[in-house]
Amino acid sequence: MGIIEALDNTSTAAVDKGEAYLKTTKKYYELKVFQQLALLSVTGCKLALYFGLCILGLIFLAIAGASAIGDYFDNASIGYLFVSVLFFGLIGIIYLVRNRIEKLIIHKLSENFFD
């Protein structure tokens, strides 16, 4: 009976260790998901604030620049047209380098996610 009791004790210990491992793994993944959600939330909030303020600044800067260019050429329409062409040019440049931007974003996200 000594061998059967030893096997029983060993299998019981193995089951206990397996259950403990599963509980620990579950807690780890819960914490990892919480960490990623917290990081995403904080980054999203900061990005929304920065984006909003940058848009407001860009609007006022564009209006001021268009007015200045319009005053220089004595025609407000030329100033606003110049600023709009400048913005469309920037949009075109961003469109041309969009793949590099996507790769950079994916690389940064993978550093944060797989640390």
trRosetta pair geometry for C-beta under 8 A, 3 or more apart (Angstrom, degrees):
i j d omega theta_ij theta_ji phi_ij phi_ji
1 4 5.5 -58 -154 41 51 110
1 5 6.0 49 151 -20 79 106
2 5 5.9 -58 -147 39 29 108
2 6 6.2 30 155 -20 65 109
3 6 5.6 -54 -147 37 31 112
3 7 6.3 31 154 -18 65 105
4 7 5.7 -53 -147 38 31 111
4 8 6.2 35 152 -21 64 106
5 8 5.5 -52 -146 36 32 115
5 9 6.3 32 155 -18 65 105
6 9 5.8 -53 -146 37 30 110
6 10 6.2 29 154 -18 64 109
7 10 5.7 -56 -143 39 30 111
7 11 6.1 26 159 -16 66 108
8 11 6.0 -57 -143 39 26 106
8 12 6.2 27 156 -19 63 109
9 12 5.8 -55 -145 38 28 111
9 13 6.3 28 155 -18 64 107
10 13 5.8 -54 -147 37 29 110
10 14 6.3 31 153 -21 64 106
11 14 5.5 -50 -145 36 34 114
11 15 6.4 36 154 -19 65 103
12 15 5.8 -53 -148 36 31 111
12 16 6.4 32 152 -19 64 106
13 16 5.6 -54 -147 37 32 113
13 17 6.3 30 155 -17 66 106
14 17 5.8 -55 -145 39 30 108
14 18 6.2 33 153 -21 64 108
15 18 5.6 -54 -147 36 30 114
15 19 6.4 31 155 -18 64 104
16 19 5.9 -54 -149 36 30 109
16 20 6.4 29 153 -18 64 107
17 20 5.6 -53 -146 38 33 113
17 21 6.3 38 152 -23 65 105
18 21 5.6 -52 -148 34 31 113
18 22 6.4 31 154 -18 64 104
19 22 5.7 -53 -148 36 32 111
19 23 6.4 32 154 -18 65 105
20 23 5.8 -54 -148 37 32 110
20 24 6.2 30 154 -17 65 108
21 24 5.8 -57 -146 39 29 109
21 25 6.1 30 155 -19 65 109
22 25 5.7 -54 -143 38 29 112
22 26 6.3 33 155 -21 64 105
23 26 5.7 -54 -149 35 30 112
23 27 6.5 29 153 -17 64 105
24 27 5.8 -54 -149 37 32 110
24 28 6.3 36 151 -23 65 105
25 28 5.5 -51 -148 33 32 115
25 29 6.5 25 157 -13 65 105
26 29 6.1 -58 -149 39 29 104
26 30 6.4 33 152 -20 64 106
27 30 5.6 -53 -148 35 32 114
27 31 6.4 30 154 -16 65 105
28 31 5.9 -60 -153 38 29 108
28 32 6.2 30 151 -21 66 108
29 32 5.3 -48 -140 36 37 115
29 33 6.3 39 158 -19 66 101
30 33 5.9 -53 -148 36 29 109
30 34 6.4 30 152 -18 63 107
31 34 5.5 -53 -146 38 33 113
31 35 6.2 38 153 -23 66 104
32 35 5.6 -50 -147 33 31 114
32 36 6.5 27 154 -15 63 105
33 36 5.8 -56 -148 39 31 109
33 37 6.2 29 155 -16 66 108
34 37 5.8 -57 -144 40 30 109
34 38 6.1 30 157 -20 66 108
35 38 5.8 -56 -146 37 27 110
35 39 6.2 26 156 -17 63 109
36 39 5.7 -54 -144 38 30 111
36 40 6.2 31 155 -19 64 108
36 112 7.7 122 -120 136 79 100
36 113 6.4 46 -116 -118 120 77
37 40 5.6 -55 -144 39 30 112
37 41 6.2 31 156 -20 65 107
38 41 5.8 -54 -145 36 29 110
38 42 6.2 24 159 -14 65 108
39 42 6.1 -56 -143 40 27 106
39 43 6.0 24 159 -14 64 113
39 112 6.2 177 153 177 155 130
40 43 5.9 -59 -142 42 25 108
40 44 6.0 28 158 -21 63 111
41 44 5.7 -57 -145 37 26 111
41 45 6.4 24 158 -17 63 106
42 45 5.9 -55 -148 36 29 109
42 46 6.3 24 157 -13 64 108
43 46 5.9 -57 -145 41 29 108
43 47 6.0 30 156 -20 65 111
44 47 5.7 -57 -143 39 27 112
44 48 6.3 30 157 -21 64 105
45 48 5.8 -53 -148 33 29 111
45 49 6.6 27 154 -16 63 105
46 49 5.8 -56 -151 37 33 110
46 50 6.2 28 155 -15 68 108
47 50 5.8 -55 -141 41 30 108
47 51 5.8 31 159 -21 66 111
48 51 5.8 -54 -139 39 25 111
48 52 6.2 28 159 -20 61 108
49 52 5.9 -57 -147 35 26 110
49 53 6.4 17 160 -10 63 109
50 53 6.1 -63 -148 42 28 105
50 54 6.0 26 157 -18 66 112
51 54 5.8 -58 -143 40 27 110
51 55 6.2 30 157 -22 64 106
52 55 5.8 -55 -148 33 27 110
52 56 6.6 25 155 -15 63 105
53 56 5.7 -53 -149 36 34 111
53 57 6.3 32 154 -16 66 107
54 57 5.7 -55 -146 41 32 111
54 58 6.0 33 155 -21 66 108
55 58 5.6 -55 -143 38 29 111
55 59 6.3 34 155 -24 64 103
56 59 5.8 -52 -150 31 30 112
56 60 6.6 21 157 -9 64 106
57 60 6.0 -60 -150 42 31 105
57 61 6.0 30 154 -19 67 112
58 61 5.5 -55 -140 41 31 112
58 62 6.0 34 158 -23 65 106
59 62 5.9 -55 -147 35 26 110
59 63 6.5 23 155 -15 62 107
60 63 5.8 -54 -145 38 32 110
60 64 6.2 30 156 -16 66 108
61 64 5.8 -56 -144 41 29 109
61 65 6.0 27 157 -18 65 110
62 65 5.8 -55 -141 40 28 109
62 66 6.1 28 158 -18 64 108
62 83 5.1 119 -163 -180 87 137
62 87 7.4 17 -119 -58 134 124
63 66 5.8 -54 -143 38 27 109
63 67 6.3 28 156 -19 62 107
64 67 5.8 -55 -147 37 29 111
64 68 6.3 29 154 -19 64 107
65 68 5.7 -54 -146 37 32 110
65 69 6.2 27 157 -14 67 106
65 79 7.5 177 126 -176 58 99
65 83 5.6 129 97 -95 110 120
66 69 5.9 -54 -143 40 30 107
66 70 6.0 34 154 -21 64 109
66 76 7.5 57 149 -169 93 73
66 79 4.1 114 -177 140 60 98
66 80 4.5 53 -164 -85 133 56
66 82 7.1 166 -117 61 73 90
66 83 4.3 -66 -76 -10 99 143
67 70 5.5 -55 -145 39 29 114
67 71 6.3 31 154 -21 64 104
67 76 7.2 -10 -119 -130 55 94
67 79 6.2 117 -70 145 11 157
68 71 5.7 -52 -148 34 30 110
68 72 6.5 33 151 -23 63 105
68 79 7.0 151 64 -139 43 131
69 72 5.5 -51 -149 32 34 115
69 73 6.5 8 160 4 67 107
69 78 6.7 -125 135 111 101 85
69 79 3.6 149 82 -122 91 85
69 82 5.2 -104 146 56 161 144
69 83 7.1 178 28 -42 143 93
70 73 6.4 -69 -143 52 28 91
70 74 7.8 -1 164 175 58 1
70 75 6.0 -110 -151 94 74 38
70 76 3.7 37 -159 -115 145 46
70 77 7.2 108 -118 20 109 29
70 78 6.2 146 -107 62 64 77
70 79 2.9 -78 -45 -5 80 138
70 80 6.8 24 -64 -20 121 74
71 74 7.2 23 -167 -80 30 41
71 79 7.4 43 2 -68 55 146
72 79 7.6 122 35 -85 89 107
73 78 4.7 -59 89 80 151 145
73 79 6.8 -175 37 -52 112 82
75 78 4.4 66 92 3 109 110
75 79 7.3 172 96 -11 61 84
76 79 5.5 -55 -157 34 42 115
76 80 6.4 32 153 -12 73 106
77 80 6.0 -59 -148 42 33 105
77 81 6.0 34 154 -21 67 111
78 81 5.6 -55 -142 40 30 114
78 82 6.2 35 156 -24 64 105
79 82 5.9 -54 -149 32 27 111
79 83 6.6 22 156 -13 62 106
80 83 5.8 -54 -147 38 34 109
80 84 6.3 32 155 -18 66 107
81 84 5.8 -57 -146 38 30 109
81 85 6.3 30 155 -18 65 106
82 85 5.9 -55 -148 36 29 109
82 86 6.4 33 151 -22 63 106
83 86 5.5 -52 -150 33 33 116
83 87 6.6 33 152 -18 65 102
84 87 5.7 -51 -150 35 35 111
84 88 6.4 32 153 -15 66 105
85 88 5.7 -55 -145 41 33 109
85 89 6.2 40 152 -24 65 105
86 89 5.6 -53 -150 33 30 115
86 90 6.6 31 152 -18 63 103
87 90 5.6 -52 -150 34 34 112
87 91 6.5 37 150 -20 65 102
88 91 5.4 -47 -147 34 37 116
88 92 6.5 42 151 -22 64 101
89 92 5.6 -52 -152 33 33 114
89 93 6.6 32 151 -18 65 102
90 93 5.7 -51 -148 35 34 111
90 94 6.3 33 154 -17 66 106
91 94 5.8 -56 -148 39 30 111
91 95 6.3 35 151 -23 64 106
92 95 5.5 -53 -148 34 31 114
92 96 6.5 31 154 -20 64 104
93 96 5.7 -55 -151 33 32 111
93 97 6.6 2 160 6 66 108
94 97 6.4 -71 -144 52 30 90
94 98 6.6 64 151 -71 64 80
94 101 7.4 21 -164 -33 79 152
95 98 5.7 -15 -154 -33 33 117
97 100 4.8 -40 -178 37 86 118
97 101 6.1 92 124 -25 84 97
98 101 5.4 -56 -149 38 37 114
98 102 6.2 39 154 -22 69 104
99 102 5.7 -51 -146 35 33 112
99 103 6.4 33 155 -18 64 105
100 103 5.8 -54 -148 37 31 111
100 104 6.3 33 153 -20 64 106
101 104 5.7 -55 -149 36 31 112
101 105 6.4 29 154 -18 65 106
102 105 5.8 -56 -148 37 30 110
102 106 6.2 27 156 -16 66 108
103 106 5.8 -55 -144 39 30 109
103 107 6.2 33 155 -22 64 107
104 107 5.7 -55 -147 35 28 113
104 108 6.4 26 156 -16 64 106
105 108 5.9 -56 -148 37 30 109
105 109 6.2 27 155 -16 65 109
106 109 5.8 -56 -144 40 30 110
106 110 6.2 30 157 -20 65 107
107 110 5.9 -57 -146 36 27 109
107 111 6.6 32 153 -23 62 102
108 111 5.8 -51 -153 29 33 113
108 112 6.8 23 153 -11 64 105
109 112 5.9 -60 -152 40 35 106
109 113 5.9 23 157 -14 71 115
110 113 5.7 -58 -132 44 32 106
110 114 5.5 -7 179 14 71 116
111 114 7.2 -68 -123 52 13 83
111 115 6.7 43 164 -69 54 92
112 115 6.5 -31 -156 -25 24 114
